[in-house]
Amino acid sequence: MNKPPETVTVTTNRVSCDGASGIRSTGAYKPSALGHPRVWLEIDERGYVDCGYCDKRFVLEGAAH
């Protein structure tokens, strides 16, 4: 059974995601080890945004969605 996508509450409209939840980098970037390329996402009037790579949802703190 697949786990549901992670939801993260944030305090800014602009967030970044690299799919590496809880993984620390050792310096050399290895996409297969760390998830996916870093992308920048913008939360709109809905109050949340989903990452197109890993489906992680970023929810703006205090936003009604």
ZIUR-V151653 format. One record per residue. N is the residue number from 1. RES is the residue in one small letter. SS is DSSP state (alpha for helix, beta for strand, coil for the rest). PSI is psi in degrees with one decimal (999 if undefined). Layout:
BEGIN
n:N res:RES ss:SS psi:PSI
n:N res:RES ss:SS psi:PSI
END
This chain:
BEGIN
n:1 res:m ss:coil psi:134.1
n:2 res:n ss:coil psi:143.4
n:3 res:k ss:coil psi:146.6
n:4 res:p ss:coil psi:154.7
n:5 res:p ss:coil psi:148.8
n:6 res:e ss:coil psi:145.1
n:7 res:t ss:beta psi:131.1
n:8 res:v ss:beta psi:129.6
n:9 res:t ss:beta psi:129.8
n:10 res:v ss:beta psi:166.2
n:11 res:t ss:coil psi:1.4
n:12 res:t ss:coil psi:155.4
n:13 res:n ss:coil psi:-21.5
n:14 res:r ss:beta psi:123.7
n:15 res:v ss:beta psi:159.7
n:16 res:s ss:beta psi:152.7
n:17 res:c ss:beta psi:134.9
n:18 res:d ss:coil psi:7.7
n:19 res:g ss:coil psi:8.6
n:20 res:a ss:coil psi:52.1
n:21 res:s ss:coil psi:115.6
n:22 res:g ss:coil psi:7.5
n:23 res:i ss:coil psi:127.4
n:24 res:r ss:coil psi:137.8
n:25 res:s ss:coil psi:147.1
n:26 res:t ss:coil psi:9.1
n:27 res:g ss:coil psi:-54.2
n:28 res:a ss:coil psi:128.1
n:29 res:y ss:coil psi:121.1
n:30 res:k ss:coil psi:98.7
n:31 res:p ss:alpha psi:-39.4
n:32 res:s ss:alpha psi:-27.6
n:33 res:a ss:alpha psi:-27.2
n:34 res:l ss:alpha psi:-2.4
n:35 res:g ss:coil psi:-95.0
n:36 res:h ss:coil psi:169.5
n:37 res:p ss:coil psi:144.8
n:38 res:r ss:coil psi:131.7
n:39 res:v ss:beta psi:149.9
n:40 res:w ss:beta psi:134.2
n:41 res:l ss:beta psi:149.3
n:42 res:e ss:beta psi:124.3
n:43 res:i ss:coil psi:128.4
n:44 res:d ss:coil psi:-160.3
n:45 res:e ss:coil psi:-16.6
n:46 res:r ss:coil psi:-23.9
n:47 res:g ss:coil psi:5.5
n:48 res:y ss:beta psi:164.5
n:49 res:v ss:beta psi:144.8
n:50 res:d ss:beta psi:138.4
n:51 res:c ss:coil psi:132.3
n:52 res:g ss:coil psi:-17.5
n:53 res:y ss:coil psi:-53.5
n:54 res:c ss:coil psi:-0.5
n:55 res:d ss:coil psi:10.1
n:56 res:k ss:coil psi:135.2
n:57 res:r ss:beta psi:129.2
n:58 res:f ss:beta psi:120.5
n:59 res:v ss:beta psi:128.8
n:60 res:l ss:beta psi:126.4
n:61 res:e ss:coil psi:130.1
n:62 res:g ss:coil psi:-2.2
n:63 res:a ss:coil psi:139.1
n:64 res:a ss:coil psi:118.0
n:65 res:h ss:coil psi:999
END
